[in-house]
Amino acid sequence: MSNITQPTAEQISALIKKHGLSRQEAADLVHVSKFTWNGWVAPADNKMARAMPLAAWELLLIKLGEHAEFGPLP
C-alpha cells in the first residue's frame, strides 16, 4: 500500500515548477480544469483553496516520474 500523504499547495507548486510546467499543463496531466488546479495551489487562507485528492496527486507523481513505488513511466 502506498504511503502517499496529502500534499500542500506549496509542494504541488514546487513540483510543477521543478518540471517546468504551467498550471494548465499540470491540470491537463491529471485531467482537470485550470480552475480546479488553481484551487489546489491557492494559499490555505484563500476561499478558493481546496485539497488536492490523493488520487490526483499520485497520478501527477507517476506521470512526472516522481512516485517512490512506480518510478518513471516507460
C-alpha positions as a printed NumPy array, in Angstrom:
array([[  0.   ,   0.   ,   0.   ],
       [  1.221,   3.471,  -0.887],
       [  2.397,   5.889,   1.785],
       [  1.317,   8.973,  -0.175],
       [  0.292,  11.867,   2.068],
       [ -1.863,  14.911,   1.401],
       [  0.247,  17.464,  -0.489],
       [  0.351,  21.115,   0.47 ],
       [ -0.212,  23.858,  -2.076],
       [  3.497,  24.643,  -1.783],
       [  4.506,  21.046,  -2.551],
       [  2.247,  20.968,  -5.593],
       [  3.592,  24.279,  -6.896],
       [  7.202,  23.255,  -6.273],
       [  6.724,  20.01 ,  -8.209],
       [  5.303,  21.664, -11.299],
       [  7.98 ,  24.363, -11.148],
       [ 10.676,  21.665, -10.919],
       [  9.338,  20.131, -14.13 ],
       [  8.865,  23.462, -15.905],
       [  5.11 ,  23.057, -16.299],
       [  2.484,  25.751, -16.486],
       [ -0.639,  25.391, -14.368],
       [ -2.613,  24.479, -17.489],
       [ -0.107,  21.801, -18.491],
       [ -0.196,  20.336, -14.988],
       [ -4.009,  20.395, -14.931],
       [ -4.078,  18.613, -18.272],
       [ -1.824,  15.847, -16.903],
       [ -4.397,  14.931, -14.248],
       [ -7.454,  15.672, -16.405],
       [ -8.874,  18.654, -14.504],
       [ -9.636,  22.251, -15.402],
       [ -7.228,  25.074, -14.695],
       [ -9.868,  26.426, -12.286],
       [ -9.698,  23.21 , -10.26 ],
       [ -5.899,  23.249, -10.362],
       [ -5.824,  26.842,  -9.131],
       [ -7.866,  25.808,  -6.094],
       [ -5.283,  23.158,  -5.261],
       [ -2.39 ,  25.64 ,  -5.305],
       [ -4.21 ,  28.529,  -3.624],
       [ -2.952,  29.57 ,  -0.183],
       [ -4.857,  27.945,   2.693],
       [ -6.391,  31.286,   3.725],
       [ -7.862,  31.823,   0.231],
       [-11.574,  30.984,  -0.062],
       [-10.801,  29.148,  -3.343],
       [ -8.321,  26.779,  -1.642],
       [ -9.147,  23.083,  -1.946],
       [ -7.25 ,  19.945,  -1.007],
       [ -5.896,  18.011,  -3.96 ],
       [ -7.367,  14.496,  -3.983],
       [ -4.731,  11.879,  -3.235],
       [ -5.581,  10.066,  -6.471],
       [ -4.756,  13.208,  -8.481],
       [ -1.527,  13.761,  -6.521],
       [ -0.456,  10.17 ,  -7.039],
       [ -1.294,  10.333, -10.764],
       [  0.775,  13.527, -11.084],
       [  3.708,  11.909,  -9.28 ],
       [  3.526,   8.86 , -11.536],
       [  3.307,  10.89 , -14.738],
       [  6.264,  13.046, -13.707],
       [  8.382,  10.055, -12.657],
       [  8.432,  11.152,  -9.022],
       [  6.425,   8.335,  -7.437],
       [  8.531,   6.347,  -4.96 ],
       [  6.915,   2.992,  -5.819],
       [  6.357,   3.287,  -9.54 ],
       [  9.171,   5.499, -10.764],
       [  9.266,   6.906, -14.297],
       [  6.85 ,   5.671, -16.925],
       [  8.418,   3.844, -19.88 ]])
